[in-house]
Amino acid sequence: MKNSRRQLLKTNSSIFSSIGFFDDIKEKYTCGIFIPKRLIPVEYVKKYGIDNLWKYDLPSGWRLLYSVKADDVVILTIILEWLPHKKYERRFHY
């Protein structure tokens, strides 16, 4: 997760540098907004094989989309994509 964090901060420093979303998600993976299964884009299911999706609202209308995988020992949060609000609306057909 540390390498992903560095990459995100480099890529979109104005969006990510002043917020602690990694800490929020690390501390409580349910801090985002749960997306009902019927609204999960088919492309995410095909590409990532997910069965759950969460949205975390970022500054300036950006959205972070992530999924959670768990077994008996570990809960793993997988960041799938971060995108501006317009692209998010198109992806979810709003």
Secondary structure, DSSP 8 states (H G I E B T S, - for coil): -HHHHHHHHHHTHHHHTT--HHHHHHH-GGGSEEE-GGGS-HHHHHHH--S-EEEEE-GGG-EEEEEEEE-SS-EEEEEEEEE-HHHHHHHTT-
